[in-house]
Amino acid sequence: MEPTSHTLQDLFLQLGLAGGQSDIDQFVAAHRPLANTIRLAEAPFWTPAQAQFLREEISDDADWAEVVDQLNVMLRA
């Protein structure tokens, strides 16, 4: 079974956030730079459900892990 490929837009929608490119750009601009000492899922701007989803996807190296990593990099830049 091939892993499912998700986009950044898909991730934002999965997290219950607006998924348009301008929405994503605004979110990243509003929340970066995220300190390197803070894990992505521990950032204060997530709801508990969003944080749990991010933790699970990274720890399980699940289908969403690649795009979660992409968001993580964007927030650190």
LUMVEXPA-802191 format. One record per residue: residue number from 0; residue in three letters; x, z, y of N, C-alpha, C in turn. Coordinates in nm, 4 decimals. Layout:
<recs>
{rec NUM,"ALA",{X,Z,Y},{X,Z,Y},{X,Z,Y}}
...
</recs>
This chain:
<recs>
{rec 0,"MET",{0.0834,0.0000,-0.1174},{0.0000,0.0000,0.0000},{0.0886,0.0000,0.1247}}
{rec 1,"GLU",{0.0662,-0.0930,0.2155},{0.1452,-0.1019,0.3375},{0.0963,-0.0012,0.4407}}
{rec 2,"PRO",{0.1893,0.0581,0.5155},{0.1467,0.1503,0.6207},{0.0710,0.0758,0.7306}}
{rec 3,"THR",{-0.0204,0.1463,0.7924},{-0.0981,0.0886,0.9002},{-0.0156,0.0917,1.0274}}
{rec 4,"SER",{-0.0214,-0.0166,1.1031},{0.0516,-0.0230,1.2291},{-0.0440,0.0105,1.3424}}
{rec 5,"HIS",{-0.0079,0.1113,1.4209},{-0.0906,0.1542,1.5328},{-0.0187,0.1229,1.6632}}
{rec 6,"THR",{-0.0971,0.0996,1.7661},{-0.0417,0.0742,1.8984},{-0.0501,0.2015,1.9823}}
{rec 7,"LEU",{0.0170,0.1985,2.0948},{0.0098,0.3096,2.1890},{-0.1345,0.3271,2.2378}}
{rec 8,"GLN",{-0.2031,0.2162,2.2595},{-0.3435,0.2230,2.2996},{-0.4258,0.2927,2.1913}}
{rec 9,"ASP",{-0.4015,0.2598,2.0650},{-0.4719,0.3247,1.9544},{-0.4484,0.4757,1.9550}}
{rec 10,"LEU",{-0.3230,0.5156,1.9814},{-0.2895,0.6572,1.9832},{-0.3659,0.7292,2.0938}}
{rec 11,"PHE",{-0.3684,0.6719,2.2116},{-0.4397,0.7351,2.3220},{-0.5885,0.7486,2.2894}}
{rec 12,"LEU",{-0.6453,0.6464,2.2312},{-0.7864,0.6543,2.1927},{-0.8073,0.7595,2.0846}}
{rec 13,"GLN",{-0.7165,0.7684,1.9891},{-0.7243,0.8684,1.8829},{-0.7186,1.0097,1.9411}}
{rec 14,"LEU",{-0.6410,1.0255,2.0476},{-0.6286,1.1549,2.1136},{-0.7441,1.1838,2.2094}}
{rec 15,"GLY",{-0.8368,1.0890,2.2207},{-0.9515,1.1082,2.3093},{-0.9204,1.0799,2.4553}}
{rec 16,"LEU",{-0.8160,1.0034,2.4782},{-0.7751,0.9682,2.6135},{-0.8066,0.8219,2.6411}}
{rec 17,"ALA",{-0.8144,0.7870,2.7678},{-0.8345,0.6465,2.8040},{-0.7131,0.5666,2.7572}}
{rec 18,"GLY",{-0.7381,0.4484,2.7008},{-0.6308,0.3729,2.6378},{-0.5878,0.2470,2.7079}}
{rec 19,"GLY",{-0.6357,0.2235,2.8294},{-0.5908,0.1054,2.9023},{-0.4458,0.1206,2.9448}}
{rec 20,"GLN",{-0.3781,0.0097,2.9669},{-0.2367,0.0154,3.0033},{-0.2146,0.0964,3.1304}}
{rec 21,"SER",{-0.3009,0.0788,3.2291},{-0.2840,0.1560,3.3532},{-0.3087,0.3047,3.3284}}
{rec 22,"ASP",{-0.4014,0.3378,3.2374},{-0.4271,0.4782,3.2018},{-0.3047,0.5391,3.1338}}
{rec 23,"ILE",{-0.2451,0.4647,3.0443},{-0.1250,0.5112,2.9739},{-0.0118,0.5311,3.0734}}
{rec 24,"ASP",{0.0074,0.4336,3.1624},{0.1130,0.4435,3.2635},{0.0927,0.5660,3.3519}}
{rec 25,"GLN",{-0.0313,0.5908,3.3923},{-0.0619,0.7061,3.4775},{-0.0360,0.8372,3.4028}}
{rec 26,"PHE",{-0.0754,0.8428,3.2763},{-0.0534,0.9625,3.1960},{0.0951,0.9932,3.1858}}
{rec 27,"VAL",{0.1734,0.8927,3.1527},{0.3173,0.9110,3.1367},{0.3794,0.9530,3.2699}}
{rec 28,"ALA",{0.3414,0.8877,3.3774},{0.3966,0.9213,3.5093},{0.3621,1.0650,3.5490}}
{rec 29,"ALA",{0.2425,1.1091,3.5133},{0.1975,1.2435,3.5503},{0.2653,1.3533,3.4685}}
{rec 30,"HIS",{0.3132,1.3194,3.3472},{0.3638,1.4232,3.2573},{0.5127,1.4147,3.2264}}
{rec 31,"ARG",{0.5810,1.3221,3.2887},{0.7239,1.3136,3.2639},{0.7998,1.3627,3.3842}}
{rec 32,"PRO",{0.9187,1.4080,3.3689},{0.9899,1.4169,3.2414},{0.9549,1.5451,3.1661}}
{rec 33,"LEU",{0.9348,1.5305,3.0382},{0.9107,1.6449,2.9507},{1.0471,1.6993,2.9094}}
{rec 34,"ALA",{1.0681,1.8264,2.9320},{1.1983,1.8878,2.9019},{1.2345,1.8699,2.7552}}
{rec 35,"ASN",{1.3608,1.8461,2.7305},{1.4092,1.8274,2.5929},{1.3924,1.9518,2.5074}}
{rec 36,"THR",{1.3735,2.0663,2.5692},{1.3567,2.1912,2.4945},{1.2135,2.2099,2.4438}}
{rec 37,"ILE",{1.1230,2.1225,2.4872},{0.9821,2.1321,2.4473},{0.9507,2.0204,2.3488}}
{rec 38,"ARG",{0.9013,2.0575,2.2331},{0.8562,1.9562,2.1371},{0.7312,1.8896,2.1916}}
{rec 39,"LEU",{0.7151,1.7635,2.1582},{0.6021,1.6872,2.2120},{0.4700,1.7591,2.1900}}
{rec 40,"ALA",{0.4452,1.8058,2.0708},{0.3173,1.8706,2.0389},{0.2997,2.0043,2.1096}}
{rec 41,"GLU",{0.4087,2.0615,2.1611},{0.4011,2.1898,2.2300},{0.3858,2.1755,2.3811}}
{rec 42,"ALA",{0.3793,2.0528,2.4293},{0.3640,2.0303,2.5734},{0.2316,2.0916,2.6192}}
{rec 43,"PRO",{0.2318,2.1510,2.7373},{0.1135,2.2248,2.7832},{-0.0078,2.1386,2.8175}}
{rec 44,"PHE",{0.0085,2.0090,2.8237},{-0.1033,1.9239,2.8642},{-0.1928,1.8792,2.7489}}
{rec 45,"TRP",{-0.1580,1.9124,2.6255},{-0.2419,1.8765,2.5106},{-0.3476,1.9822,2.4854}}
{rec 46,"THR",{-0.4621,1.9394,2.4353},{-0.5603,2.0346,2.3849},{-0.5090,2.0839,2.2494}}
{rec 47,"PRO",{-0.5630,2.1938,2.1982},{-0.5196,2.2384,2.0647},{-0.5388,2.1309,1.9568}}
{rec 48,"ALA",{-0.6476,2.0575,1.9625},{-0.6729,1.9531,1.8621},{-0.5722,1.8389,1.8749}}
{rec 49,"GLN",{-0.5409,1.7984,1.9967},{-0.4419,1.6932,2.0171},{-0.3046,1.7379,1.9674}}
{rec 50,"ALA",{-0.2669,1.8607,1.9995},{-0.1376,1.9136,1.9572},{-0.1282,1.9187,1.8045}}
{rec 51,"GLN",{-0.2347,1.9618,1.7405},{-0.2365,1.9683,1.5941},{-0.2208,1.8294,1.5321}}
{rec 52,"PHE",{-0.2912,1.7326,1.5870},{-0.2804,1.5953,1.5377},{-0.1353,1.5463,1.5497}}
{rec 53,"LEU",{-0.0747,1.5664,1.6650},{0.0628,1.5214,1.6861},{0.1588,1.5912,1.5897}}
{rec 54,"ARG",{0.1428,1.7227,1.5724},{0.2287,1.7975,1.4790},{0.2166,1.7417,1.3373}}
{rec 55,"GLU",{0.0946,1.7204,1.2936},{0.0718,1.6717,1.1568},{0.1297,1.5327,1.1359}}
{rec 56,"GLU",{0.1110,1.4464,1.2316},{0.1584,1.3090,1.2153},{0.3107,1.3025,1.2105}}
{rec 57,"ILE",{0.3770,1.3830,1.2903},{0.5231,1.3847,1.2885},{0.5750,1.4528,1.1621}}
{rec 58,"SER",{0.5191,1.5674,1.1275},{0.5714,1.6404,1.0114},{0.5457,1.5655,0.8804}}
{rec 59,"ASP",{0.4366,1.4920,0.8730},{0.4047,1.4165,0.7520},{0.4660,1.2771,0.7514}}
{rec 60,"ASP",{0.5330,1.2399,0.8626},{0.5840,1.1038,0.8795},{0.4735,1.0042,0.8444}}
{rec 61,"ALA",{0.3566,1.0305,0.8986},{0.2360,0.9531,0.8683},{0.2337,0.8202,0.9443}}
{rec 62,"ASP",{0.1247,0.7468,0.9247},{0.1085,0.6155,0.9863},{0.1267,0.6180,1.1380}}
{rec 63,"TRP",{0.0901,0.7271,1.1990},{0.0965,0.7371,1.3448},{0.2348,0.7772,1.3950}}
{rec 64,"ALA",{0.3250,0.8186,1.3083},{0.4528,0.8766,1.3502},{0.5335,0.7846,1.4412}}
{rec 65,"GLU",{0.5371,0.6572,1.4123},{0.6174,0.5646,1.4924},{0.5680,0.5574,1.6368}}
{rec 66,"VAL",{0.4380,0.5477,1.6546},{0.3842,0.5376,1.7904},{0.3880,0.6734,1.8612}}
{rec 67,"VAL",{0.3788,0.7832,1.7870},{0.3965,0.9162,1.8463},{0.5401,0.9288,1.8958}}
{rec 68,"ASP",{0.6354,0.8808,1.8187},{0.7755,0.8799,1.8628},{0.7925,0.7963,1.9892}}
{rec 69,"GLN",{0.7234,0.6845,1.9949},{0.7300,0.5986,2.1132},{0.6814,0.6743,2.2368}}
{rec 70,"LEU",{0.5708,0.7434,2.2248},{0.5181,0.8225,2.3367},{0.6176,0.9321,2.3744}}
{rec 71,"ASN",{0.6749,0.9966,2.2757},{0.7734,1.1020,2.2999},{0.8888,1.0484,2.3850}}
{rec 72,"VAL",{0.9409,0.9337,2.3501},{1.0517,0.8718,2.4252},{1.0067,0.8404,2.5674}}
{rec 73,"MET",{0.8885,0.7869,2.5821},{0.8371,0.7515,2.7149},{0.8264,0.8749,2.8045}}
{rec 74,"LEU",{0.7865,0.9866,2.7477},{0.7700,1.1081,2.8262},{0.9034,1.1757,2.8596}}
{rec 75,"ARG",{1.0066,1.1421,2.7890},{1.1394,1.1999,2.8132},{1.2187,1.1184,2.9153}}
{rec 76,"ALA",{1.1861,0.9935,2.9317},{1.2641,0.9024,3.0173},{1.2610,0.9446,3.1638}}
</recs>
